[in-house]
Amino acid sequence: MGIFEAVVLGAVQGLTEFLPVSSSGHLVLFQKIIGVSEPALFFDTLLHCGTLAAVFLVLRRDIWALIKKPVQPLTLYLIIGTIPTVIVGLLFKDFIEEAFAEGAFLGYAFIFTALALFSAEYLSGLPGRERRDGDINGLDALIIGVLQAVAIMPAVSRSGLTLSGALSRRLERGFAARFSFLLAIPAILGALVLQIHDLAAGQGGVPIETLPVIAGTLTAALVGIVSVSLMLKLVREHSLRGFGIYTAVLGILVLADQHLSRLFF
């Protein structure tokens, strides 16, 4: 992989990580398009570290509040929301890595993300009281966490599913976005730890050159800062249906390529 390809993938990661369109799915798709053959899941995790830096910067007040007062309900709910991802990640690690490499489920996963977004907007629009900022309970956190675990699969949007879970539970839209992005922190860190363990055990596959990794990660971080700020505003003020239409159309196009034209798959 050259620096140019790494920068392209970093920009894709930074832009799509916080939009509910699946950054992992777009990375797999672009890797197929530009012919990148390096270990997809490991490089994907490194790019996620770049966008993790963006989360820390944009949500620094929320994170600092958790650091100053770690024993609080929000900490417990983040732990509850993380547990399903840990379980699925450990039990199905090999299957997930294979799915990332092959991209076989890409089209179906994009469409699944679209259905989740449409369903969440429908449920959140039903008559009833929207809950106040920060009004979350253990069941909410567990539901959102289970959806995040499902989103380990490529092209199933992590932010899309966690936002869908939060909105379907009638959580306030601004808080739903902040909780979704805070929940990304332990998920990304956990994925990185697993990948580092594999590298130490000599299971990392083809090595990736240092400069492309640095270039891609920095690009992901810089673009991610803009993306997360934009998404926090979009979730508060606009519907997610437009993203649902985009992922549905993209899923249909991927399926058409997989089963008909076979240009990239």
C-alpha positions in Angstrom: 0.0 0.0 0.0 1.3 3.4 -1.0 0.9 6.7 0.8 -1.7 7.9 -1.6 -3.9 4.9 -1.1 -3.5 5.2 2.7 -4.5 8.8 2.6 -7.6 8.0 0.5 -8.6 5.3 3.0 -7.9 7.6 5.9 -10.1 10.3 4.5 -12.9 7.7 3.9 -12.5 6.5 7.4 -12.5 9.9 8.9 -15.6 11.0 6.9 -17.7 7.9 7.4 -16.8 6.8 11.0 -19.3 9.2 12.5 -21.8 9.3 9.7 -24.3 6.4 10.0 -23.1 4.8 6.7 -20.5 2.3 8.0 -16.8 3.3 7.9 -15.7 -0.4 7.9 -18.0 -1.1 4.9 -16.6 1.8 3.0 -13.1 0.8 3.8 -13.7 -2.7 2.5 -15.4 -1.3 -0.6 -12.6 1.2 -1.3 -9.9 -1.5 -0.7 -11.6 -3.7 -3.3 -11.8 -0.8 -5.7 -8.2 0.4 -5.5 -6.8 -3.1 -5.1 -5.3 -2.9 -1.6 -4.4 -6.4 -0.3 -2.9 -5.7 3.1 -4.7 -7.2 6.2 -8.0 -5.3 6.1 -9.1 -5.5 9.7 -5.7 -4.4 11.2 -5.4 -1.4 9.0 -9.1 -0.6 9.6 -8.4 -0.7 13.3 -5.4 1.7 13.0 -7.5 4.2 11.0 -10.1 3.9 13.8 -7.5 5.1 16.2 -7.2 8.2 14.2 -10.9 8.9 14.5 -10.7 8.0 18.1 -8.4 11.0 18.6 -11.1 13.1 16.9 -13.6 11.8 19.5 -11.3 12.7 22.4 -10.9 16.3 21.0 -14.5 17.0 20.1 -16.0 15.4 23.2 -13.2 16.4 25.6 -15.7 18.0 28.1 -17.8 14.8 28.4 -14.6 12.7 28.7 -13.1 15.0 31.2 -16.3 14.9 33.3 -16.0 11.1 33.3 -12.3 11.2 34.3 -13.0 13.7 37.2 -15.9 11.6 38.4 -15.5 8.0 37.2 -18.1 6.6 39.7 -21.3 7.9 38.1 -24.3 6.3 36.3 -23.0 7.2 32.8 -19.8 5.2 33.4 -22.0 2.2 34.4 -24.1 2.6 31.2 -21.0 2.8 29.0 -19.7 -0.4 30.7 -23.1 -2.2 30.1 -23.1 -1.0 26.5 -19.6 -2.3 25.9 -20.0 -5.8 27.3 -21.9 -7.3 24.3 -19.2 -6.0 21.9 -16.5 -7.7 24.0 -18.4 -11.0 24.0 -19.0 -11.0 20.3 -15.6 -9.8 19.4 -13.9 -12.6 21.4 -16.2 -15.4 20.3 -16.4 -14.6 16.6 -13.0 -12.9 16.0 -11.9 -15.2 13.2 -15.2 -15.1 11.4 -15.2 -11.3 11.6 -11.7 -11.0 10.2 -12.6 -13.3 7.3 -15.7 -11.2 6.6 -13.6 -8.1 6.5 -11.2 -9.6 4.1 -13.8 -11.1 1.7 -16.6 -8.5 1.8 -19.1 -11.2 1.0 -21.9 -9.7 3.2 -21.2 -6.1 2.2 -24.4 -5.4 0.2 -26.7 -7.1 2.7 -25.1 -5.3 5.6 -25.5 -1.8 3.9 -29.2 -2.6 3.4 -29.5 -3.8 7.0 -28.1 -0.5 8.2 -30.6 1.4 6.0 -33.5 -0.6 7.5 -32.2 0.2 11.0 -32.1 3.9 10.3 -35.6 4.0 8.8 -37.0 2.0 11.7 -35.3 4.3 14.3 -36.7 7.4 12.7 -40.2 5.9 12.5 -40.1 4.8 16.2 -38.7 8.1 17.4 -41.5 9.9 15.5 -44.3 8.1 17.2 -46.5 10.0 19.7 -44.9 10.2 23.1 -42.4 12.2 25.2 -38.8 12.5 24.1 -36.7 11.8 27.2 -34.5 14.5 28.6 -30.7 15.0 28.0 -28.9 12.2 29.8 -32.1 10.4 30.8 -30.8 6.8 30.1 -31.2 3.6 32.0 -29.5 0.1 32.1 -32.0 -1.4 29.5 -31.3 1.5 27.1 -27.5 0.9 27.4 -27.9 -2.9 27.0 -30.0 -2.5 23.8 -27.6 0.0 22.3 -24.7 -2.2 23.3 -26.2 -5.3 21.6 -26.7 -3.2 18.4 -23.1 -2.1 18.6 -22.0 -5.7 18.9 -24.0 -6.5 15.7 -22.2 -3.7 14.0 -18.8 -5.4 14.3 -19.6 -6.9 10.9 -18.3 -4.8 8.0 -20.9 -2.5 6.4 -23.1 -2.6 9.4 -22.7 1.0 10.7 -21.7 1.2 14.4 -22.8 4.8 14.7 -25.9 4.0 12.7 -27.0 1.1 14.9 -26.2 2.7 18.2 -28.0 5.9 17.2 -30.9 3.8 16.0 -31.1 2.1 19.3 -30.9 5.3 21.2 -33.5 7.1 19.1 -35.9 4.1 19.2 -35.7 4.3 23.0 -36.7 8.0 22.6 -33.5 9.4 24.1 -32.8 13.0 23.4 -31.1 13.3 20.0 -28.1 15.3 21.1 -27.4 12.9 24.0 -28.0 9.9 21.7 -25.2 11.1 19.5 -22.8 11.8 22.3 -23.4 8.4 24.0 -22.9 6.7 20.7 -19.5 8.3 20.1 -18.4 7.8 23.8 -19.3 4.1 23.4 -17.0 3.9 20.4 -13.9 4.6 22.7 -13.8 1.2 24.5 -14.9 -0.6 21.3 -12.0 0.8 19.3 -9.5 0.4 22.1 -10.5 -3.2 22.5 -10.1 -4.0 18.8 -6.7 -2.4 18.9 -5.6 -4.6 21.8 -6.7 -7.7 20.0 -4.8 -6.7 16.9 -1.6 -5.9 18.8 -1.9 -9.3 20.5 -2.1 -11.0 17.1 0.9 -9.1 15.8 2.9 -10.0 18.8 2.0 -13.7 18.2 3.1 -13.4 14.6 -0.4 -13.6 13.2 -0.6 -10.1 11.6 -0.2 -11.3 8.0 1.6 -9.1 5.5 3.3 -6.2 7.2 2.1 -2.6 6.4 4.8 0.0 5.8 5.1 2.7 8.5 4.7 5.9 6.4 1.4 4.9 4.8 0.0 3.9 8.2 1.0 7.3 9.7 -0.4 9.2 6.7 -3.7 7.3 6.8 -4.1 7.6 10.5 -3.4 11.3 10.6 -5.8 11.9 7.7 -8.5 9.9 9.5 -8.0 12.0 12.6 -8.1 15.4 10.8 -11.2 14.5 8.7 -12.8 12.8 11.7 -12.7 16.1 13.7 -14.9 17.7 11.0 -17.1 14.7 10.7 -17.9 14.2 14.4 -18.7 17.9 14.8 -20.9 17.8 11.8 -22.7 14.6 12.9 -23.5 16.0 16.3 -25.2 18.9 14.6 -27.0 16.8 12.0 -28.5 14.3 14.6 -29.9 17.2 16.7 -31.5 19.0 13.8 -32.2 16.6 11.0 -33.6 13.1 10.2 -31.3 10.2 9.4 -33.5 9.0 6.5 -31.2 10.5 3.9 -28.4 8.3 5.2 -30.8 5.4 5.1 -31.5 6.0 1.4 -27.8 6.3 0.7 -26.9 3.0 2.3 -29.8 1.2 0.7 -28.8 2.4 -2.8 -25.2 1.5 -2.0 -26.1 -1.9 -0.8 -28.1 -2.6 -4.0 -25.2 -1.5 -6.1 -22.8 -3.8 -4.2 -25.1 -6.7 -4.6 -25.5 -6.0 -8.3 -21.7 -6.1 -8.6 -21.3 -9.2 -6.5 -23.9 -11.2 -8.4 -23.9 -9.7 -11.9 -21.1 -7.4 -13.1 -18.3 -8.7 -10.8 -16.1 -5.7 -11.4 -14.7 -5.5 -7.8 -16.0 -8.7 -6.0 
